[in-house]
């Protein structure tokens, strides 16, 4: 039985054969032996987690039991399987290693975001890593919103995705979740929360949906974020779902290799006694002491001693290990050399092989960016409601930006050279009357993006002209010679 199956038993999922004892059959008459040839299922009673029979009726979600099992196994594999752990931790390091911040151009709104971000209960600098890890493992994150009366300050509590029984979608728009129903706790209590949408229900939902949200979900509000789901699905799925069986197979393979290595290292002493009867053999067996290292074994020509090792006909299994490992890594878009398998890879090829991986990380970073910006806008929205204001999400002062570290430290020397050459070229074209200043700044902005700087050329040009005029006026004021007053005028 593999580690995967033993783990299933540990969490309460036993095979059908172990479900209940089967009564002993009645005695049958003895019959002659008979044989039949055919396929035998050694894993009868088991089925793959990613196999058939796990979809719900709408074929968009896993069955509730399979959803629970997926989440348990994802946590288990992250803790016990080195390959699964790396598949989770590597993107986490690239995404969050240097920290994340929420920014807003409005000073008052920035102060609200700073207070929310660093609040001792919210404590996003400390908890963000854990939350993003759980998002990838469980496919969902759910935060209960607690809004303080008076000033609208927001504190978020955590709702474990494993405690979610159902996510209810809008009957008139199945792409939009409107409510979360929890499992019953030890006291039989069940909670129903409204999913937060930034806006008034009367403006966003039909009358039927408004009535459902008002009458059926009255235990509070939650922020819900989900990964790896269909548009009209209700539950998120783990990043490891597709690899679970193969991760377990890789673990089983390595443990089998440990057993094989142990067997190959074993040996026995084979003693041959010529012409000895049974009594002599048994007596010698009791008296025989295996020779130790660098010892002497003295015998006559009637005794022969030699070591015997198992001949398992064991071939090199490194290719099989690589096949399994690369199957898992390929499914996660991770190159082989990131997991200690160099293969036939040089530095140039390794650099190119990493591009698809960074594209996947960039896509996940975009999801996290939108998630945190949604949370930031909710913080501003709650504060605005207490003041009787209505946010205008089109204005810059209401925009929240989540700033992430660069995924890859680029070699910027070539971009610096390109910036210098492009700047000189556009200045010459402006002087020759072949290019407008705004278009020239757009060309420079394209190069500046390689440094992580993004700006609007028209706005930047207006600000630069205003700043240049101000500097010119200040220099002109400094150059004006002031005649000091006469000494007698000072005395008067």
TAZI-V887499 format. One line per field, one symbol per residue. phi: phi as a letter, one per 30 degrees, with the letter a starting at -180 (. if undefined). A space follows every 10 residues. Layout:
BEGIN
phi = ???
END
This chain:
BEGIN
phi = .ddedddedd cjccdedcda dcedddecdd bddbbbcldb cdcejcbddc ddicddddhc bddeddddde dddddddddc cddddddcdd dddddbecjb bcbbdddddd dddddddcee ddhdedcded dddddddcia bbbddccddj bidcbccccd edcddbcccd dcaddcdbab cdddddcidb cbcdddbdld edccbdddde ddddccbcck bbcbbbchbd ecdcbdbddc edcedddddd dddddddddd ddddddabdc cccdiddddd ddddddddce dddhccccac dcbbbadbcd cdhdddcddd dddddddddd dchcddddci cdicbcdddd dddddedddd dddddddddd dddddddddd ddddddcicb dcdddddcdc bcccdddbdd dcdddddddd dddddddddd ddicaddddd dddddddddd cicbbddddd dddddddddd dddddddddd dcdddddddd dd
END
